[in-house]
Amino acid sequence: MSTYNTADRPGFVRQQYAFAAHIRDPERNPCPEGIEDRRMKIYRELFYNNVEGFIANTFPVLRRILPDDRWHAMIRDYFARHLSHTPLFPEMPREFLQYLEHEREPQPDDPPFMLELAHYEWVELALSLLDEKIGATKIDAHGDLLDGIPVISPLAWTLRYRFPVHKIGPAFQPEEADGKPTHLIVYRDTEFDVRFIEINPVTARLLQLLSGDDPVPGRIALQQVAAELNHPQPDAVIQGGIEILQNLRKCHVILGTYP
């Protein structure tokens, strides 16, 4: 945790900094003078338990697979060291993810998939809170997905991981990546539920072509995929692609086409 020079501050300000420093890291910062430790214990437990409980609820799988001592050591380190850039509770999981990625010292007993699993679990919260306006009047919901330009929902994220993060749990904890990337679509449906679809690399490439800065009609995207695959029967790729596009529209991953 960063230290602050408060020597030139008024007494009540110094007291506030001492109070906060002790709550965040009581092992390195003594209890402020004049405050009974029994009373401080209430604040220490209240603040820590609120933070720990919120993070545990956002990262339930990570919480279940880590033993209690390692979990609490990590959360206490985050609580003591990380300087958040927002006071909003819903933003705390993103702050914790940034801590894992950029501040925390990796430990020898860390699961090799820990960062990817944490990101995957954070995505669920991020999508559930995402306030993205969809201009439905500018979309033809029944448009031709081959000759028209498909519209990918802003509430659908295509993700790529080294580990099958959607399968990880207490009974399945791979020790190393198998070299086959996991491609997922995580999306929010019309009922505001966050769901995921596991897709193959070909579908992931198709979505990449459709959601780039210069999106193209479905047929053009599928022809490019067929060319990249060097497929002997490009028409077969297009026919298979039609079904993929239609299924994605049913899930509201694809909203329709631009008029």
Sequence and secondary structure as in RCSB ss.txt:
>XXXX:A:sequence
MSTYNTADRPGFVRQQYAFAAHIRDPERNPCPEGIEDRRMKIYRELFYNNVEGFIANTFPVLRRILPDDRWHAMI
RDYFARHLSHTPLFPEMPREFLQYLEHEREPQPDDPPFMLELAHYEWVELALSLLDEKIGATKIDAHGDLLDGIP
VISPLAWTLRYRFPVHKIGPAFQPEEADGKPTHLIVYRDTEFDVRFIEINPVTARLLQLLSGDDPVPGRIALQQV
AAELNHPQPDAVIQGGIEILQNLRKCHVILGTYP
>XXXX:A:secstr
      TTS HHHHHHHHHHHHHH TTTS   TTS HHHHHHHHHHHHHHHHHHHHHHSHHHHHHS HHHHHHHH
HHHHHH   S   GGGHHHHHHHHHHHTS   TTS TTHHHHHHHHHHHHHHHH      GGGSBTT  TTTS E
EE TTEEEEEESS GGG BTTB  SS  S  EEEEEEE TTS EEEEEE HHHHHHHHHHSSSS   HHHHHHHH
HHHHT S HHHHHHHHHHHHHHHHHTTSEEEE  
